[in-house]
């Protein structure tokens, strides 16, 4: 793609990076075939190629974003399926993130949009605030139909009926390995996950210690910053990310770490990008160190020789989270591990397409998200599974709100197969 940035513009490292990405695009349109919003809406401007044109025009002319541009950028899920499809290696993630930051700095959103984004940024990354909000939403859920704004209705309808008690395993501490120590790892306990589903971290700790890992929950670590990062609130996202970087590098320097284990793939994609996010800041070196050892839990488990299990009389429909298969390029490990544990694994049709969760997308774009959820649930249920497994809490909540089949994290099934308890969601049944 031809660009016409001035020399003065290109002196800005952000514009220089955008120029590099834009020039790598060859207009081929392969991305339109796998873009969920283009499939649902059929509008070229709701495809990656269309959004790239909008971003180019906005940045190149250094103009204030208009309502049309903002609408189409906001509709992007950041599922990154386009990056998997693109034959030219266009790094769309970095480009759309920069566009969101540009919009956040220069565009005055309507009051309702600003208020919603402010609320989400002030509640979701903070587990206790989120718990209180969930309790309130659960009370208000029967009255969701009275809400005039579809986004407010979506917030109430997504509130789970079951809110787990606080798990003390999420507190800063160290868990000793069972038997000789093979690895020392830090577990990222996350933020929203600690309020929505404490079973995931509990199962991860049991499984990793059983396989010989010392598991550390680092003092000071918390939200990865993804939620505010994808809203374009760069300063806010970097504050929370910096806390993690400092917490984990302390552990790296004091006791050593073989890996930073992340069991929420949306967070994993962001933590693995810390090196890029902080490349021009004082923490650049430490951020790069953190990104270098950040691993999805499935990557670590593949190194630990998970014991082979006997055949389980159970079919697991595996949902591939976009942030895992497209963001981190991890496509086979979770399925390989489930099969090794003895489960029959089924993969739905169009497994490359997003379920519509995408962080806060299901709350800010409920209509499009609802269509994507309905399609994903249909393809999963078509496999007649006993349980649905995924590697991201957002996907689990999204899919769970549309089906009666239990939805659990892949780690919960692997923990069960190697001596842990049956996943609580399977004992309780459908719970969202």
N, C-alpha and C positions, 0 to 999 in steps of 0.2 A: 504494500500500500504506500502510495506517495504521500509524504508529509511535507508541510511547509512551516515548521517552527523556525523562529528567528534565532540567531546566535545568542541573543540575550536570554530568550526563553530556555534554550538548551543548556545555559549555564546553571540552571536549576536542576539538581540531580533527579528530582521527581519527574520533571518534564523530559529529561534525557532518557530516563527509564521508560516512560510512556511512549516516547518516540521509537525506542528500540522495539517495543512490543508491537506497536502499530505497524511498523515497517515490515515485520515478519508475517503479517497477514496477507494472503494472496487472493482473497475474495472467493475462495473455492466453494464455500457454502456447505461443506461437509458437516459443519457444526449444527446446521439447521435440522439435520436428520435425527439428532439425539437430544435436542433442546426441549425439555418438557413444556416450557411456556409457549414456544412456537407451535408445538403440537396441539396444545389446548386452544390457543388464541388465533393462530394462523396469521399473525402480523409479523412482517419482516423486522419491524423495530423491536419485537419481542423475541428476537433470535440473537445469538452472540454476534453475528455479523452486523446486524442492524444496530445493536448497542455500541459496537466498536465505531461505527460511523458517527453516532451521536456523541460519543466520548471524544473522538478526534476533533469534531467540529467545535465542541465546547472548550477543550483545552487549547487547541490551535488558535482560536480567536479570543482566548482569554475572556470569555463572556460569562455573564451571570446566567446560571442555569435557568431554563424556562420550565414551565409546568409539564410540557410534553416530554422533555428529556428526563426530568425527574421521575415521571410516571413509569417510563419504560426501564429505567435503571432500577427503580424500586421493585419492579416485577421480576427481576432476576433472582433466582434461588441461590446462586453461587453453588450449584450442585457440581459444577466443573466437568460435567459429561462432555462439554465441548473440548476441553483440554485433552481428554482421552481420545477423542475422535480426530482432532486437528492433525493433519499430516505435516504442518509447517512449524509445530511447536510454539504456537502463540500462547504466551503466559497470561491468559485471560484473568486469572485470579488477581494478580498484582495490578492489572489495569482497572478492573472494576472496583477494587478496593480503593485505588487512588481517586477514581471518579466519585465514589461515595464520600470520601474525605473532602473533596473539592465542593461537592454539593452541600455538605454539612456546614462548611465555612461560608458559603456565599448565597445559599438559597433560604429564603424565609418561608418556612412551611406554614400551612394553616394551623390555627391554634390546636385543633383536635389532634393533628399529627404530632405536633411538638409535645403535647401533654402525654400522649400514649408512649412515645419514645422515651420521654423522661421517666415515666413510671416504670417501664420495662428495665431501663438501665439502672434504676435505683432499687429494684426489688430482686430480679432474677439472679444476679451474681452474688447475692447475700443469703445464705441458706436459712437463717432464722427469720429474716424479713419475708422470704418466699414462703416459709411454712405458715406464717400468720396470714399472708395473702391467700394461700390455698384454703385455709380454714374459712376465711370470709367468702371466697368464691364458691366453696362447697355449699355454704348456707344459701348463697344467692343463685345457685345453679337452677333450681326449679323455676326461677323467674327470669331466666335468660331471654325468653321470647318477648319480654316487655322492653328489652333494650333496643333503642332506635338505631344504634350503630352496630353493624355486623361484626366489627372488630371486638367490641365489648361483649357481644354474645359469644363470640369464639373463645374469649378469655374465660368466661364462665363455664361454657360447655366442655372446655379442655381440662377443667379442674377435676382431679381424680376423686373417686368416692372413698378410696382408701389412702390415708396419709400415714406412712410408717413412723414409728417412734425414732427419736434420735439414736444413731449408733455411735457409741463411744470409740469404736474402731477408727472413726474419722478424726479423732483427736491426735495431736502430734505425739508420736511414740515410735517404738521399734518392736517388730515382731520377729522372734527368733525362728530360724529354720528348723524343720524336723530332720534330724540327722546332720551330716556334714554340710557346711555352708558351701554352696556352689556359686552363688551370686549375692551381691548386696544391691538392692534396687530401691528407688524411691517411688512410692505410689502417689500419683496425683488423684486426690479424692474429689476434686471438682467443686461445683457450687450448686447448681440446680439439681444435680443427681443426688446430692446429700439430702435434699428435701423430698424428692419424688420417689426415690428407690434406693434404700440403704442396703438392699440385698446384694447389689452388684459389687460394691467395695468389700463387703463381708466375704463373699464368695471368692473374690480375687485374692484376698489376703490368705484365706485357707488354702487355696490351690497353689499359690506361689510358695508358701512356707512348706507345704507338703512335698513340693518338688525341689526343696533345698535352698530357697531364697530367704535371706534376711530382708524383711520389708520395712522400710522407713517411711513414716508420714512426717514430712519435714515441717518444722516450726516456721510459720509465716507464709506457707504456700496456700493458694486458694484458687480463685477464678482465673482462668487462662487469659481472659480479655477478649475472647472471640465475639461475644455478644455486642459489646460496644465498638469493637473494631469493624464489624460488618455494618454498623450504623454510621460509620464515618467519624465516630468520636475518638479520634486517634489519641489525643492526650489522655483521655480516661482509660483507654485500653492499655496504653503503655505503662500507666501507673500500676495497674494490677499485674500486668505481665512482668514488670520489673521486680515486684515482690517475689514472684516465683523464681526468677533468675537468681536473685540474691539468696533465697532459701535453699535452692538446689545446689548452687555453687559452694555454699558453706558445707553442705554434706559431701560434695565431691572433694573438697579440700581437706576435710577433717577425717572422714572415715572411708572415702572413696565410694564411687557408684559405678556399677556396670551398666545401669540403664535407668531411665526415668520412665516408669510404666504408666500408660494412659489407657483407660478402658472406656473412654467416651471419644469416639473417633473424630467428632467435630472439634473437640479440644486438641486432639493429637495433631490435626492438620495445622492448627494455629501454632502450637508449641514448636513443631518442626520448622516453622517459618520465622521463629524468633530471630534467628541470625540475620535474615533479610530485613525484618521489621526494625531492628535496632542497628542496622549497618552504619548509620551516620551518627550514632549516639555514644556516649561514654561507656555504656554497657555492651558495646559491640562484641568485644572478645568473649565475655562471659555468656552473652546470648548465643553466640556461635557454639560454645562448649555445650550448652544445654541442648540446643537443637541436634547436635551431633549424637547424643546418646538418648534422645527421646524416642520411645518405641511404643507402638500399639501392643497391647497385652498379647495378641496372637503372635506377634514377632518374637517376643520373649519365650512364649510357650513352645514355639517351634525349635528353640535352642535347648530346651530342657528335657527332651525325650519323654513326652507324655506317655504313660503306660498304655498299651493296647488294651481295649476293653472287649468283653464279650458282646455278641450281638444284642442290641437293645430292641425290644419289640415296640419301636416308636419311630414315627416319621417326623423329621424336623424340617420345616420350610425355612430356609435361610434367606433373610433379607439382607442384601448388600447395601450398607449405608453409603451414600454418595461420597462423604468425606473420607471413607476408608478405601473404596474402590477407585474413585477418581482423584481425590485429594492426596491420598498416600500411596496409591497404586498397589494396594494390598487386596488381592482378589481371590486367592485360593486358600490362604492359611486358615481362616476360620472353618471353611468347609473340610479341609484336610484334617483338622484337629477333631471335628465332630465325628467324622468317619472313623478316625483312629480310635476314638472312644467307644465306637460300636453303634452309633446312630445311623439310621438311613436318612440321607440328606436329599431334599428336593429343592430345586431352585425355580422360582416362578418365571413366567414369560416376561420379556422386557425387563430383566433384572437390572439393567443399566439405568433405568429411569427412576427419578426421585419420587419419594412418597409424599412430598409436599410439606414436610416438617421444616427443615432448613433453618434451624435456630429459632428465630421469632417469626419466621415467614407465615406460619399457620395462624398467627395472631394478627399480623399486619396485612396479609393478603388472603383472608379466609375463603373467598370464593374460589380462587384458583387452587389454593391448597386443598380445598374439599374435593375438587374434581380429581386431583392427583391421588389423594388418599383413597377415594372410591375405586379408582383403577388399580392401585397397588393391592388393596384388600381383595379385590376380585381375583387377581392373578395368584395371590398367596392361598386363598381358600380353595382355588381350583385344584390344588395339590392334595387336598383332604389331609392336612397334617394334624398330628396330635398336639403340636406346639410350634410356635414361630420363634425363631432366634434372630437376634440382631446385635450389633456392636455399638449402638449409640442410643442414649436415653431419649433423645428427641424423636427418633424413628419409633422407638418402642411405645412412647406415649401416643404418637400420631396414629400408628397402626392399631394399637390397643383400643383406641376410641372408636374404631370402626368394625371391630370383630369380636366374637365371643370366644375365640381361640386364645388360650393363654400365650402371652408374649413375654419372653425372658431374654436375658443377655446370654450370649454364647458361653461366657465364663461360668455362669450358673449351671449349665448343663455339664460342662467339663468337670466342675467341682463335684457334682452329684455322681458322675461316672467314676470318679477316682476316690470315692469314700466320703464325700460331703453329704449334707442333707438334700432332700428333694427341693427344687426351687419353690419357695413359698407361693409364688404366683400360681403354680400348678396345683398346689394343695388348696389354696383359696378359691381357685377357678378364676374366671374373668373378673377383673377388679377395677378397670378404668371408669 
